[in-house]
Amino acid sequence: MRLLVFIFLFVPFLSGAQATKKPVIYDVVHLKTGKILFGEIIEFNQKDGDLTFRDQYNRMYSLSREMYDFFEEDKIYRKRVKNVDSLVRARKIDELDFHVGLNTLFAGTDPGFKPDDYYLSSNQNGMFYYTPICLSLGFGKYIHRQHYVGLSTDLKALGDPAIFSQYNFNYRFQYDAMKNNVARYIPITLSYQNLADNETFQVPDLTMPPFPSTMEKTFESNVSSLNLGIGHGFSFIGKDLHYFNLEILIYKGLFTKHTLVTNELTLPNLNYQTAGAQLKLSYHF
């Protein structure tokens, strides 16, 4: 009996509360991805169609005209919209871009040593890979969002060889559908690389006749090369057009020259080749 009395008293109270509930008014933006955003339009640029938008959780966004189909103002809803899709953040379109980062290389050199009557052998046979860890600095510009051109430099911070630097001309083609906050791109890089380290060769020891014997001679070798690289990368898009890049790239030397620091009149017969790979992590702003 008490349960029935409670129901009859409580149900009208709920009905009255629902009847007097205030409607919720939102501006609504329909994105090209099919997602819908609910909130308030703060600013609308009639010239280019860009929106400054704040959702019901007070998150602020900048939407370019390419990111949405249309918007509606002052739409009335009877209940709060809880399931709101996350926003695809804006990407750079034609803006300048600056970056700092760290990367590591597998910088391969092959001296291409050929023995002769004096230089009998070399301590390095085939491709040898150095692994310098470099500080990277650079800048560039986006062209219609999908294309990027820029310059960068990689300066050795840790590791071998004794001297290492690299100067790059970078191109990136962004090929993803732009429907989420992870962009995918193909990087192509033309790099001028310079490294220096020691090379050791075995030569006859003429001070120990008549028994055949050898001795070692070590020279400092400076190798410069022009390299062409291609790879794949990911951009993790953040707020305010900032983002992180993670990229892997392989390269091959197009042209290589070398010099040996020595007073020797006779030099070893060398034909340097370069190849390798690079792993990059950078922050762009």
Secondary structure, 3 states (H helix, E strand, C coil): CHHHHHHHHHHHHHHHHHHCCCCEEEEEEEECCCCEEEEEEEEECCCCCCEEEEECCCCEEEECHHHEEEEEEEEEECCCCCCCCCCCCCCCCCCEEEEEEEEEEEEEEECCCECCCCCCEECCCCCEEECCEEEEEEEEEEECCCEEEEEEEEEEEECCCCEEEEEEEEEEEECCCCCCCEEEEEEEEEEEEEEEEEEEEEEECCCCCCCCCEEEEEEEEEEEEEEEEEEEEEEEECHHHCEEEEEEEEEEEEEEEEEEECCCCCCCECCCEEEEEEEEEEEEC
